[in-house]
């Protein structure tokens, strides 16, 4: 049988698996305790996807040769593929114990640790792999990806660059490097890196991603204009081309999230981008069978609420009240969200559902799964933040499809029917800003629970500030700092010698560095009185608001949850009634309370209002008292539930 065995190995090496399998089986019939034959047959069966059979033969091989490190390692690979994770871990550790220089065992153990969520252990194991084999490309890439996940972006770049030095045409490393640059807000570097990939091979999804890659922090108003003009040219070119993308959620893998921060009307650009996606992937526009003119069945209206952020996130906090208040005698509620969230908001939203559907990575499967729910209404709490929900919105999954202000910008998507907003926050020409039909409630589109204020709030001293300082706190995300913010900060710092402006570190630390670089040019030495604090716990975030004299809203993209918190504390928020809804939310809250003094119509008026509040304690206390007397009108207002029910029933029935 030796000849058969040697022939089987040759056939196996050439990829002629069926013939090799037959010969291995013959060898084992003649000697069913031959460990090498058992091992090779198990390995071959694994390569053919016959995992259960592979497991049997690899276990037999290990039993016959228990001190063979390679056998234990490959058994672990099959166990891992079969989701027998603990058994796989044991097999890899045994392999390493037998031979601590078994690179494959360390590598596969690192992958397993990553899947188990044991990030530090995975980092350690990848470190061992690379100490044994510094040019292990997959280990370098996987290590880089973990470093991205934990926010060590500069270290991730080092790993991806090592791969590219070893293989300049490694497109996976190049794409990952481009993605890191994109995440850091380095749009030009990202686009150039994507260009290197596209020079190696065609990738239409990446072409689209490259085209819609935008900076996070703009250098100036002219910079915004230049970026926007460049984007328009790229999109016009893509619109004319014959692109092909199978699954844009994986291949293009981006939304147009940062477009909303430029302070322009995005309707036409969003429509062009949506058309590019539809032209490149016709499946995006799939229609669920029950939406093809089928008469709805009598009974409760079935409404789906969809978001990847139904947990302690700004979207979850805005939506938990409304979803919880939907009357079950009229509606059947389906919540469509991500799996694994267990905080109090997630549990409350899930508890309000009659059915839960979890968002998966497979776009087509998700379309069909939601279609099987036979929804009457599909309500997107946000579109434009999460890749999966953005691309799901292109399909017709319910006869009525609507969205609201979770991401306060129009979508440009043809199958999105209605944008639910409020007359309190929309300007007179608001319809010109939306590709969807605009439907305005008379109140804000949220049933917002009064924020829980900690019993003990930290003092100024605990944050390192003294009582003499005038603290202006801008609690908004770094991405909202339009270049016009610099004028506000500079004039406040010039006009109030005791002023200190407080900000929080960006979600990506590099964004803060980009802002600092801009301020050194636009604000100069006064920038030294801008304090950027680390990101805070929810309790300390509220404490920071409480110690502040003035809360500064960002012009053009105002706060939502943060403004609700500030008003719950009775703090004065200076806001600009901007051109688009996304910059008018705080002003809308003031309208509900009947307070006008802190809503500015120009940047100069904004600056003067902020300085008056910061330097005139009597005026500040007057405003704070008014807010405390009227802020109850902002919270848990049942009227929005009634208006939402009226909208849905009128639209469906």
Secondary structure, 3 states (H helix, E strand, C coil): CHHHHHHHHHHHHCCCHHHHHHHHHHHHHHCCCCHHHHHHHHHHHHHCCCHHHHHHHHHHHHHHCCCCHHHHHHHHHHHHHCCCHHHHHHHHHHHHHHCCCCHHHHHHHHHHHHHCCCHHHHHHHHHHHHHHCCCCHHHHHHHHHHHHHCCCHHHHHHHHHHHHHHCCCCHHHHHHHHHHHHHCCCHHHHHHHHHHHHHHCCCHHHHHHHHCCCCCCCCCHHHHHHHHHHHHHHHHHHHCCCCCCCCHHHHCCCCCHHHHHHCCCCHHHHHHHHHHHHHHCHHHHCECHHHCCCCCCCCCEEEEEECCCCCCCHHHHHHHHHHHHCCCCCEEEEEEECCCCCCHHHHHHHHCCCEEEECCCCHHHHHHHHHHCCCCEEEECCCCCCHHHHHHCCCECCCEEEECHHHCCCCCCCCCCEEEEECCCCCCCHHHHCCCEEEEECCCCCCCCCCCCCCCCCCHHHHCCCCCCEEEECCCCHHHCCCHHHHHHHHHHHHCCCEEEEEECCCCHHHHHHHHHHHHHHCHHHHHHEEEECCCCHHHHHHHHHHCCEEECCCCCCCCHHHHHHHHCCCCEEEECCCCHHHCHHHHHHHHHCCCCCEECCHHHHHHHHHHHHHCHHHHHHHHHHHHHHHHHHCCCCHHHHHHHHHHHHHHC
